[in-house]
């Protein structure tokens, strides 16, 4: 988001609080993460990696790092955007233990904190009438002894960290730390758009590359090294365009859009509030709104992905999502004149033929038309 991984925001927020010894548990696509962060030196950190062989849950992931942790530690989910202020509240607790909580009416991912004064007395998985609406964020300061409880739960086939923490409440005083900073959870793919918007508002504009004549720029716009913004293009910030891109001529890019590196957006195309990841090619006369386009997507001319309130199918569940466009997996290719219905998810490495109208989800590797 805003052309940084969510994990980079987390790492930088930790370092800003003088937390420099960082353990990252990796699994799926671990090479990409390890290549990006290396040993952490470029980020002012010392990063050690542990591998989660199977993605069995957040408790299972944490347990993979147990042999490297002897004292109190901070645990953060890798898919939540948090700022340095939120982490500061955990770091500054001294010898106490705590959980970062936030007031929310959204269905909880990590559970609901039942409070007795400022201590968490119990954890509930669902809202009920008259109950607390203080939601756990998945960010904790915990004692190393929690691994004993977590191990017992895993032996019973339960890999949920929240369940282990709930069971361990009798052995620790877990303080509720009310989030005063930023916390946004990317639970579902479309949540990336909100996270991206927030990250862009926090970013500082910087301009490199080449801007041709007759280019109009409004607001905070960052343009990377080697990028060319061609004549007649209009950019409305906040926008981030990474290095090595070729934009235009006569392209319009609207607020809350992030464009990765080595992306081509051809003439007379319009992009609104979207994420276009690196190595993509968007052909002329295309329109993208409220969409997430994965790495290496190739689209010829007149790709149309408009946005509307939609029901989005994710596995066997349907979610009502306001003002959503399309979500496209990496290395998918589109012919000319493809139209995608709002709320459609297209998997990775799909091939969509010219003139296709996509009105339902396409699984990875699908060939359409």
C-alpha positions in Angstrom: 0.0 0.0 0.0 1.3 3.4 -1.0 4.0 1.3 -2.7 5.3 -0.2 0.5 4.4 -3.5 2.1 2.3 -3.3 5.2 5.1 -5.1 7.0 7.5 -2.2 6.1 5.2 0.2 8.0 5.2 -2.2 11.0 9.0 -2.5 10.9 9.6 1.2 10.7 7.1 1.9 13.5 9.0 -0.6 15.7 12.3 0.9 14.9 10.9 4.4 15.7 10.2 3.0 19.2 13.8 1.6 19.5 12.6 -1.9 19.0 15.3 -3.2 16.6 15.5 -7.0 17.3 12.6 -8.3 15.2 11.5 -11.8 14.4 9.4 -12.3 11.3 7.6 -15.6 10.8 7.4 -16.4 7.1 5.6 -19.1 5.1 3.8 -18.5 1.8 6.0 -16.6 -0.6 8.7 -16.3 2.1 11.4 -15.6 -0.5 9.7 -12.3 -1.5 9.6 -11.1 2.1 13.1 -12.2 2.9 14.5 -10.6 -0.2 12.7 -7.4 0.5 13.8 -7.0 4.2 17.1 -8.9 4.1 18.8 -8.8 7.5 16.9 -5.6 8.3 20.0 -3.4 8.2 18.5 -1.1 5.6 15.6 -0.4 7.9 17.6 0.1 11.1 16.7 -3.3 12.4 18.1 -6.8 13.0 15.6 -9.3 11.5 15.6 -13.0 12.1 13.3 -15.3 10.2 11.4 -18.4 11.2 9.5 -20.6 8.8 5.9 -21.7 9.3 5.8 -24.9 7.3 2.0 -24.9 7.1 -0.3 -22.0 7.4 -2.4 -23.4 10.3 -3.2 -20.2 12.2 -1.7 -17.2 14.0 -0.9 -19.3 17.1 0.9 -21.8 15.0 2.9 -19.0 13.4 3.9 -17.5 16.8 4.9 -20.9 18.1 7.4 -21.3 15.3 9.5 -18.6 17.0 9.3 -19.9 20.5 12.9 -21.0 20.8 14.1 -17.4 20.2 12.0 -15.8 22.9 12.9 -16.0 26.6 11.4 -12.9 28.0 8.4 -10.6 27.5 7.8 -9.8 23.9 5.6 -7.8 21.5 3.6 -9.6 18.8 2.0 -7.8 15.9 -0.1 -9.3 13.0 1.6 -8.8 9.6 -1.6 -7.6 7.8 -2.5 -4.6 10.0 -1.3 -1.1 9.5 -0.1 0.4 12.8 1.8 3.6 13.4 4.6 4.3 15.9 2.2 5.9 18.4 0.2 2.7 18.8 3.3 0.6 19.3 4.7 3.1 21.7 1.8 2.4 24.1 2.8 -1.3 24.2 6.5 -0.6 24.5 6.2 1.9 27.3 4.2 -0.6 29.6 7.3 -1.5 31.6 6.9 -4.9 33.3 3.2 -5.1 32.7 1.5 -7.0 29.8 -1.2 -5.7 27.6 -3.3 -5.9 24.5 -4.0 -3.0 22.0 -7.8 -2.6 21.7 -10.0 -0.3 19.6 -13.7 0.6 19.7 -15.4 -0.9 16.7 -18.8 -2.3 15.7 -17.3 -4.4 12.9 -17.1 -8.2 13.3 -14.0 -9.0 15.3 -11.0 -10.9 13.9 -9.2 -11.4 17.2 -12.1 -11.2 19.7 -13.8 -8.8 22.0 -12.2 -7.7 25.2 -14.3 -8.0 28.3 -13.0 -5.3 30.7 -12.8 -5.1 34.5 -11.5 -1.6 35.0 -8.6 -1.5 32.6 -7.8 -5.2 32.7 -9.1 -7.8 30.3 -11.1 -10.3 32.3 -12.3 -12.4 29.4 -12.4 -12.6 25.6 -15.5 -13.2 23.5 -15.6 -14.2 19.9 -18.9 -12.5 18.9 -20.8 -9.3 19.8 -23.9 -9.6 22.0 -26.4 -7.0 23.2 -25.0 -4.8 26.0 -21.5 -6.2 25.6 -18.3 -4.4 25.2 -17.4 -3.2 21.7 -13.7 -3.0 22.5 -12.1 -5.2 19.8 -8.7 -6.8 20.1 -6.3 -5.8 17.3 -4.0 -8.8 17.6 -1.2 -6.6 19.0 0.0 -7.7 22.4 2.8 -7.5 24.9 3.0 -11.0 26.4 5.1 -13.1 28.8 7.2 -15.9 27.4 5.1 -18.3 29.6 2.2 -18.0 27.1 4.1 -20.5 24.9 3.3 -23.3 27.4 -0.4 -22.6 27.1 -0.2 -22.2 23.4 1.7 -25.5 23.0 -1.1 -27.3 25.0 -3.7 -25.9 22.7 -1.8 -26.9 19.6 -1.4 -30.4 21.0 -5.3 -30.5 21.0 -5.4 -29.2 17.4 -6.3 -25.6 18.3 -4.0 -23.1 16.5 -5.8 -19.9 17.4 -3.6 -17.5 19.4 -6.7 -15.7 20.9 -7.9 -19.0 22.5 -4.5 -19.5 24.2 -4.4 -15.9 25.4 -7.9 -16.3 26.8 -6.9 -19.4 28.7 -3.7 -17.7 30.0 -5.6 -14.7 31.5 -5.6 -16.4 34.9 -1.8 -16.4 34.9 -1.3 -12.7 33.9 -2.8 -9.3 34.2 -3.5 -8.3 30.7 -4.1 -4.5 30.5 -6.3 -3.0 27.8 -4.3 -0.4 25.9 -6.8 1.9 24.2 -5.4 2.7 20.7 -4.7 6.4 20.4 -2.8 6.1 17.1 -3.5 4.4 13.8 -4.7 0.8 13.4 -6.3 -0.6 10.2 -6.8 -4.3 9.6 -6.6 -5.7 6.1 -8.9 -8.7 6.7 -10.2 -9.0 3.2 -8.6 -8.1 -0.2 -10.8 -5.0 -0.6 -9.5 -3.6 2.8 -6.3 -2.8 1.0 -8.0 0.2 -0.6 -8.7 1.8 2.8 -5.3 0.9 4.1 -3.8 2.4 0.9 -5.8 5.6 1.3 -4.7 6.0 4.9 -1.0 5.3 4.0 -1.1 7.8 1.2 -2.4 10.6 3.5 0.6 9.9 5.7 3.2 9.9 2.9 5.4 12.9 2.0 5.5 13.8 -1.7 8.7 13.6 -3.6 9.3 14.1 -7.3 11.9 12.5 -9.5 11.8 11.2 -13.0 10.7 13.3 -16.0 7.5 15.4 -16.2 6.7 16.6 -19.7 5.0 19.9 -20.5 1.3 20.3 -20.1 1.1 18.0 -17.2 -1.3 19.1 -14.3 -0.6 18.0 -10.8 -2.9 18.7 -7.8 -2.1 17.8 -4.2 0.5 15.4 -2.8 2.0 13.4 -5.7 5.1 11.3 -5.5 6.9 10.3 -8.7 9.8 7.8 -8.7 13.2 7.8 -10.3 13.1 7.1 -14.1 9.3 7.5 -14.4 8.0 9.6 -17.3 4.7 11.5 -17.0 3.7 12.4 -20.5 2.0 15.5 -21.9 -1.7 16.0 -21.2 -1.7 13.9 -18.1 -3.5 15.1 -14.9 -2.7 13.8 -11.4 -4.8 14.4 -8.4 -3.1 13.6 -5.1 -2.6 11.8 -2.9 -0.9 9.5 -5.4 2.3 7.5 -5.4 3.9 6.4 -8.7 7.0 4.3 -8.2 10.2 4.1 -10.3 10.5 3.2 -14.0 6.9 3.9 -15.0 5.5 5.4 -18.2 2.3 7.3 -17.8 0.3 8.8 -20.6 -0.1 10.9 -22.7 -3.5 12.2 -21.7 -4.0 9.9 -18.7 -6.1 10.9 -15.6 -5.2 9.5 -12.2 -7.4 10.4 -9.3 -6.8 10.4 -5.5 -5.8 7.4 -3.3 -4.1 5.6 -6.2 -0.8 3.7 -5.8 1.1 2.6 -8.9 4.1 0.2 -8.4 7.4 0.2 -10.3 7.8 -0.5 -14.0 4.1 0.1 -14.8 2.8 1.4 -18.1 -0.5 3.3 -18.3 -1.3 4.1 -21.9 -3.1 7.1 -23.4 -6.6 8.2 -22.4 -6.9 5.8 -19.5 -8.4 6.8 -16.2 -7.5 5.3 -12.8 -9.5 6.1 -9.6 -8.7 5.1 -6.0 -6.9 1.9 -7.0 -3.8 -0.1 -6.4 -1.8 -1.1 -9.5 1.1 -3.3 -8.4 4.5 -3.5 -10.1 5.2 -4.7 -13.7 1.7 -4.1 -14.9 0.7 -2.8 -18.3 -2.7 -1.0 -18.7 -3.6 -0.4 -22.3 -5.1 2.8 -23.8 -8.7 3.9 -23.1 -8.9 1.8 -20.0 -10.9 2.6 -16.9 -10.1 1.3 -13.4 -12.1 2.4 -10.3 -11.8 1.1 -6.7 -9.7 -1.9 -7.9 -6.7 -3.9 -6.9 -4.5 -5.1 -9.8 -1.8 -7.6 -8.9 1.8 -7.9 -10.0 2.5 -8.4 -13.7 -1.1 -8.0 -15.0 -1.2 -7.2 -18.7 -4.2 -5.5 -20.2 -4.7 -4.4 -23.8 -7.0 -1.5 -24.7 -10.4 -0.6 -23.3 -10.3 -2.6 -20.1 -13.3 -1.4 -18.1 -13.6 -2.0 -14.3 -16.1 0.3 -12.8 -17.2 0.4 -9.2 -20.5 0.0 -7.4 -22.0 -1.4 -4.2 -21.8 -5.1 -4.7 -22.0 -8.5 -3.1 -18.5 -10.1 -3.3 -18.1 -13.8 -3.1 -15.0 -15.0 -1.1 -14.9 -18.8 -0.9 -18.4 -19.8 0.2 -19.4 -16.5 1.8 -20.9 -13.3 0.3 -20.0 -9.9 1.6 -21.8 -6.6 0.9 -19.0 -4.2 -0.1 -19.7 -0.6 -0.9 -18.3 1.0 -4.0 -15.9 -1.8 -5.1 -14.4 -2.5 -8.5 -12.4 -5.6 -9.3 -9.6 -7.6 -7.6 -7.2 -9.2 -10.1 -4.5 -11.7 -9.2 -0.9 -11.5 -10.5 0.2 -12.4 -14.0 -3.3 -12.3 -15.4 -3.7 -11.1 -19.0 -6.6 -9.3 -20.7 -7.3 -8.9 -24.4 -8.9 -5.7 -25.8 -12.4 -4.6 -24.8 -12.8 -6.6 -21.6 -15.5 -5.5 -19.2 -15.5 -6.6 -15.6 -18.6 -6.3 -13.3 -18.1 -4.6 -10.0 -17.2 -6.9 -7.1 -15.6 -9.6 -9.3 -12.5 -11.4 -8.2 -10.2 -12.8 -10.9 -7.5 -15.2 -9.8 -3.8 -15.2 -10.7 -2.5 -16.3 -14.2 -5.9 -16.1 -15.9 -6.2 -15.5 -19.6 -9.2 -13.3 -20.5 -9.9 -13.0 -24.3 -10.8 -9.8 -26.1 -14.4 -8.7 -25.9 -15.2 -10.8 -22.7 -17.6 -9.7 -20.1 -16.7 -11.0 -16.7 -19.6 -11.1 -14.3 -18.5 -13.9 -11.9 -15.3 -14.8 -10.1 -12.6 -16.5 -12.1 -10.4 -19.1 -10.3 -6.6 -19.1 -10.7 -5.5 -20.2 -14.1 -8.9 -19.8 -15.7 -9.2 -19.2 -19.5 -12.2 -17.2 -20.5 -13.4 -16.7 -24.1 
